[in-house]
Amino acid sequence: MGTLGKTDWYGSEKKIVLAVALAILAASVSVFVTLYWMMNGALLEDIRSRARVVNDYAQKHLAEGSFVHINGPEDVRRDSYMEMQATLDDIRQIANVRYLYTAKNNAEGRPVYLVDGLPMGSEDFRNPGDLIEPDIRPMLDSCLSGRFIESDQVLNTEWGAIFLTCTPVCTYGEAAPVGAVVMEFNADVVYASKIRAMLYSGALAAVIVTVCTLVTMVCLRRLATPFYKKLAYTDMLTGIGNRTAFELELGELERKLSHRIIIVLYDLNHMKRINDTWGHAAGDAYLKRMAHLLIREDPVRRGNAYRIGGDEFVTVFADEDRERLERELELFHMACTRVEVNGQPITFAYGVAEYDPSLDDGSLHATLSRADALMYRSKKAGRAPC
């Protein structure tokens, strides 16, 4: 597209491509957020449903007295501890719970483990009286004050991704909880799915944005190139070729010069008087009508017409018989006087020159200069009607 294409690219085209890229990115993000929210909500609801069932079952099979009698590592040999531990271990395995244990506040008011549902000797096994990890201590404090706690999202702890529920346990007739049943469901799959979804959707969004941006750029180039060429090479008032387009055609023809090239130069009469008398709108209408005649009437419509100055037009012919063309141009010249714009007939002076190697030496600008000289000679001689 050259300099013009580069200039426009950094203007309107860049804004369009940027808008398309942002719109696609926004749509991709919106789709991801919606799908992720739905998927994450469904997974968490499944975990919540299982947690409530396990909670109900666990509370029915726990001895409330164990929250009072069990306090330190020495109590692991109590029958009540071993019975409770076996029950919790069975529930943990059947319900596929990562951690299941009971807890209460110690004498200093800090939450501690009581009965751990893991088998004794496990790496993560906790003895009665061991302090609860800081990650979940705030939730457990709230639970031991009497609130049922359920994660509203997956918790990423130092021992993995979990979904936690904490149910306060109250003895009969007591309002304050004596302890709590804590379940930590394995949420590594949910957390990993979340990370994968973010990575995959981000990569997919990047690919979609890139592809759509490139497609948009290609389409804009294909659409914009003819559009910008038309802007660059068209006279905006008359709709025919401008001086730039004329110079390009001369350059193309000069590289070949294998055709018989004839240049006809026209200069409209009375433009100043029309502008001064009826205004520039009338003058513009006069110019438009002349251009219309050049592209619609014989013989001039067989050539390529251009407006190269204020009231100067030119037509370039290839492979035309000059004598025949000059006869037809004379008829065209006379016929134009019967065409009026705001009561003013179309009159002009013109000059015809055919490329001659001996006179023009490979330059069609020299041919144009000869046509220009003939046009002014005709104007001075008064060939054009007044």
C-alpha positions in Angstrom: 0.0 0.0 0.0 3.0 2.3 0.1 3.2 5.4 2.2 -0.6 6.0 2.0 -1.3 2.5 3.3 1.1 2.9 6.1 -0.3 6.2 7.2 -3.9 4.9 7.2 -2.8 1.7 8.9 -1.6 3.6 11.9 -4.9 5.5 11.9 -8.3 4.0 11.2 -7.2 0.4 10.4 -5.2 0.2 13.7 -8.3 1.3 15.7 -10.5 -1.3 13.9 -8.1 -4.1 14.5 -7.6 -3.1 18.1 -11.4 -2.9 18.7 -11.9 -6.4 17.1 -9.1 -7.9 19.2 -10.4 -6.4 22.4 -14.0 -7.5 21.6 -12.9 -11.1 20.9 -10.7 -11.1 24.1 -13.7 -9.8 26.1 -16.0 -12.4 24.6 -13.4 -15.1 25.3 -13.0 -14.0 28.9 -16.7 -13.8 29.4 -17.3 -17.3 28.1 -14.5 -18.6 30.3 -15.8 -16.9 33.4 -19.3 -18.2 32.8 -18.2 -21.8 32.1 -15.8 -21.8 35.0 -18.4 -20.4 37.4 -20.8 -23.0 36.3 -18.3 -25.9 36.5 -16.8 -24.7 39.8 -20.3 -24.3 41.3 -21.3 -27.8 40.3 -18.2 -29.4 41.7 -18.5 -27.5 45.0 -22.2 -28.3 45.3 -21.3 -32.0 44.9 -18.7 -31.8 47.6 -21.2 -29.9 49.9 -23.8 -32.6 49.4 -21.4 -35.4 50.3 -20.1 -33.3 53.3 -23.6 -32.9 54.8 -24.4 -36.6 54.5 -21.0 -37.5 56.1 -21.5 -34.9 58.8 -24.9 -36.3 59.8 -23.6 -39.8 59.9 -20.5 -38.9 61.9 -22.4 -37.0 64.6 -24.8 -39.9 65.1 -21.9 -42.2 65.8 -19.7 -40.0 67.9 -19.7 -40.3 71.7 -20.1 -36.8 73.1 -18.2 -37.8 76.2 -15.0 -38.1 74.2 -14.8 -34.3 73.9 -14.5 -34.1 77.7 -12.4 -37.1 78.5 -9.7 -36.8 75.8 -7.2 -34.0 76.2 -3.6 -35.1 75.5 -1.4 -37.8 73.9 -1.8 -40.0 77.0 -5.4 -40.5 76.2 -4.8 -42.4 72.9 -4.9 -45.6 74.9 -8.4 -45.0 76.2 -11.0 -47.3 74.9 -13.2 -44.3 74.0 -10.4 -42.9 71.9 -9.7 -46.1 70.0 -13.4 -46.6 69.4 -13.8 -43.1 68.1 -10.6 -43.3 66.0 -11.8 -46.5 64.4 -15.2 -45.0 63.6 -13.7 -41.9 62.1 -11.2 -43.9 60.0 -14.1 -46.1 58.6 -16.1 -43.0 57.7 -13.1 -41.3 56.2 -12.4 -44.2 53.9 -16.0 -44.9 53.0 -16.8 -41.3 52.2 -13.4 -40.6 50.5 -12.6 -37.8 53.0 -8.9 -36.7 53.1 -9.0 -35.7 56.8 -11.7 -36.3 59.4 -11.1 -35.4 63.0 -12.6 -33.9 66.1 -11.3 -30.7 67.8 -12.0 -28.5 70.8 -10.4 -25.5 72.6 -7.7 -26.3 75.1 -7.4 -24.6 78.5 -5.7 -21.6 76.9 -8.7 -21.3 74.5 -6.7 -22.4 71.4 -8.2 -25.0 69.0 -6.5 -28.4 69.2 -6.9 -31.9 67.7 -8.8 -34.6 69.7 -9.4 -37.8 67.7 -7.7 -38.1 64.3 -9.4 -40.3 61.8 -6.0 -41.2 60.2 -4.4 -44.5 61.2 -1.9 -44.1 64.0 1.6 -44.0 62.5 0.5 -42.0 59.4 2.8 -39.2 58.5 0.0 -36.6 59.0 -1.4 -38.2 62.2 -2.1 -35.7 65.0 -2.1 -36.5 68.7 -4.8 -35.2 71.1 -3.8 -31.7 72.2 -1.7 -30.8 69.1 -2.5 -27.3 67.9 -4.6 -26.8 64.8 -2.7 -25.4 61.8 -3.0 -21.6 61.3 -4.5 -22.1 57.8 -7.8 -23.2 59.2 -7.7 -21.8 62.7 -10.0 -18.8 62.0 -12.7 -21.1 60.6 -12.4 -23.5 63.5 -12.6 -20.6 66.0 -15.8 -19.5 64.4 -17.1 -23.1 64.5 -16.3 -23.6 68.2 -18.3 -20.5 68.9 -21.4 -22.3 67.6 -21.5 -21.7 63.8 -21.6 -24.3 61.2 -18.8 -23.6 58.8 -18.6 -24.6 55.1 -16.0 -23.3 52.6 -17.4 -21.1 50.0 -14.4 -22.0 47.8 -11.5 -24.4 47.6 -8.8 -23.6 50.2 -5.2 -23.9 49.0 -3.4 -25.0 52.1 0.2 -26.1 52.7 -0.9 -29.8 52.6 -3.0 -29.4 49.5 -6.3 -28.1 48.1 -9.2 -28.8 50.4 -12.9 -28.2 50.9 -13.6 -27.8 54.6 -16.7 -28.3 56.7 -16.8 -27.8 60.5 -19.8 -28.8 62.6 -20.1 -27.7 66.2 -21.0 -30.5 68.7 -23.1 -29.6 71.7 -24.0 -31.9 74.6 -27.5 -32.3 75.7 -28.8 -29.2 77.4 -25.7 -27.2 76.7 -25.8 -24.2 74.4 -22.0 -23.8 74.0 -20.3 -26.4 71.8 -18.0 -28.8 73.5 -16.1 -29.4 70.3 -16.4 -29.8 66.5 -16.2 -32.4 63.8 -13.9 -31.3 61.0 -13.8 -32.8 57.5 -11.4 -31.8 54.8 -12.3 -33.1 51.4 -9.7 -33.6 48.8 -10.1 -30.8 46.3 -6.8 -31.2 44.4 -8.8 -32.3 41.3 -11.0 -29.2 41.5 -8.0 -26.9 42.1 -6.0 -28.5 39.3 -9.0 -28.3 36.9 -9.3 -24.6 37.8 -5.6 -24.0 37.0 -5.8 -26.0 33.7 -9.0 -24.2 32.7 -7.3 -20.9 33.2 -4.2 -21.9 31.3 -6.0 -23.6 28.5 -8.7 -20.9 28.1 -6.0 -18.2 28.2 -4.0 -20.0 25.5 -7.1 -20.6 23.4 -8.2 -17.0 23.8 -4.7 -15.9 22.7 -4.9 -18.1 19.6 -8.5 -16.9 18.8 -7.5 -13.3 19.2 -4.4 -13.7 17.1 -6.1 -15.6 14.3 -9.1 -13.2 14.2 -6.8 -10.2 14.4 -4.8 -11.5 11.4 -7.9 -12.3 9.5 -9.2 -8.8 10.2 -5.9 -7.3 9.1 -6.0 -9.3 5.8 -9.6 -8.4 5.2 -9.0 -4.7 5.9 -6.0 -4.7 3.6 -8.0 -6.3 0.8 -10.9 -3.9 1.4 -8.8 -0.8 2.2 -6.3 -1.0 -0.7 -8.9 -0.4 -3.4 -10.6 2.1 -1.2 -7.5 4.1 -0.5 -6.4 3.8 -4.2 -9.7 5.3 -5.2 -9.2 8.1 -2.7 -5.7 8.7 -3.9 -6.4 8.6 -7.6 -9.9 10.0 -7.9 -10.9 13.6 -8.2 -13.4 14.0 -5.4 -15.5 16.7 -7.1 -16.0 15.1 -10.5 -15.4 11.4 -9.8 -12.9 10.9 -12.6 -9.1 10.4 -12.3 -7.0 13.1 -10.8 -3.6 14.4 -11.6 -1.9 11.6 -9.7 -3.7 9.0 -11.6 -2.9 10.8 -14.9 0.8 10.9 -14.0 0.8 7.2 -13.2 -0.8 6.3 -16.5 1.8 8.4 -18.4 4.5 6.6 -16.5 3.0 3.2 -17.4 2.7 4.2 -21.1 6.2 5.6 -21.3 7.6 2.2 -20.3 6.0 0.6 -23.3 5.3 3.3 -26.0 4.3 0.4 -28.3 0.9 1.9 -28.9 -0.2 5.0 -30.8 -0.8 7.4 -27.9 -2.9 10.5 -28.4 -3.4 13.1 -25.7 -6.3 15.6 -25.8 -6.2 18.6 -23.4 -9.4 20.6 -22.6 -9.7 24.0 -21.0 -13.2 25.2 -20.0 -14.3 28.7 -20.9 -15.8 31.3 -18.7 -15.1 29.6 -15.3 -14.3 32.8 -13.5 -17.4 34.5 -14.8 -19.6 31.5 -13.7 -18.0 31.5 -10.3 -18.3 35.3 -9.8 -21.9 35.4 -11.2 -23.6 32.3 -9.9 -21.2 31.2 -7.2 -18.8 28.3 -6.8 -21.6 25.8 -6.5 -22.6 26.6 -10.1 -18.9 26.4 -11.1 -18.7 22.9 -9.5 -21.8 21.8 -11.4 -20.2 23.0 -14.6 -17.0 21.0 -13.9 -19.1 17.9 -13.0 -21.1 18.1 -16.2 -17.9 18.3 -18.3 -16.5 15.2 -16.6 -19.8 13.4 -17.2 -19.6 14.2 -20.9 -16.0 12.9 -21.1 -16.8 9.5 -19.7 -20.2 9.1 -21.4 -20.0 10.6 -24.9 -18.2 9.4 -28.1 -15.4 9.6 -28.9 -14.0 10.8 -25.6 -15.4 7.9 -23.6 -13.0 5.6 -25.5 -10.1 7.2 -23.7 -9.2 7.6 -20.1 -10.4 11.0 -18.7 -8.7 13.0 -15.9 -9.1 16.4 -14.3 -5.5 17.7 -13.9 -6.2 21.3 -12.9 -8.9 23.7 -11.8 -10.7 23.8 -15.2 -8.4 21.6 -17.2 -9.2 18.0 -18.3 -7.3 15.6 -20.4 -8.1 12.3 -22.2 -5.5 9.7 -23.1 -6.2 7.5 -26.1 -4.4 4.4 -27.2 -4.5 2.8 -30.7 -6.8 5.4 -32.2 -6.7 6.8 -35.8 -5.8 10.4 -35.3 -7.6 11.8 -38.3 -10.8 10.0 -37.4 -10.5 11.0 -33.8 -10.0 14.7 -34.7 -13.2 14.7 -36.8 -15.2 13.1 -34.0 -13.7 15.5 -31.5 -14.9 18.4 -33.6 -18.4 17.0 -33.6 -18.2 16.4 -29.8 -17.0 20.0 -29.3 -20.0 21.4 -31.2 -22.4 19.1 -29.5 -21.3 20.3 -26.0 -22.5 23.8 -26.8 -26.0 22.4 -26.7 -25.5 21.2 -23.2 -26.3 23.8 -20.6 -25.7 24.2 -16.9 -27.7 26.9 -15.2 -28.3 28.4 -18.7 -24.6 28.4 -19.5 -23.5 26.1 -22.5 -20.5 23.9 -22.0 -17.7 25.5 -24.1 -14.0 24.7 -24.1 -10.8 25.0 -26.1 -8.9 21.8 -26.8 -5.6 20.6 -28.3 -4.7 17.3 -29.8 -1.2 15.8 -29.9 0.0 12.3 -30.9 3.2 10.9 -29.5 6.1 11.4 -32.0 9.5 9.8 -31.1 11.3 12.4 -33.1 9.7 15.3 -31.3 9.0 13.9 -27.8 12.0 11.7 -27.3 10.3 9.1 -25.1 8.4 11.6 -23.0 4.6 11.8 -23.0 5.0 15.0 -21.0 6.4 16.5 -24.1 3.4 15.3 -26.0 1.2 16.9 -23.3 3.1 20.2 -23.7 2.4 20.1 -27.5 -1.3 19.5 -26.8 -1.3 22.4 -24.3 0.3 24.7 -26.9 -2.3 23.8 -29.5 -5.1 24.2 -27.0 -4.0 27.8 -26.1 -3.5 28.6 -29.8 -7.1 27.4 -30.4 -8.4 29.5 -27.4 -6.6 32.6 -28.7 -7.9 32.0 -32.2 -11.4 31.9 -30.9 -12.3 28.5 -32.0 -14.3 27.9 -28.9 -17.8 29.4 -29.0 -18.2 32.4 -26.6 
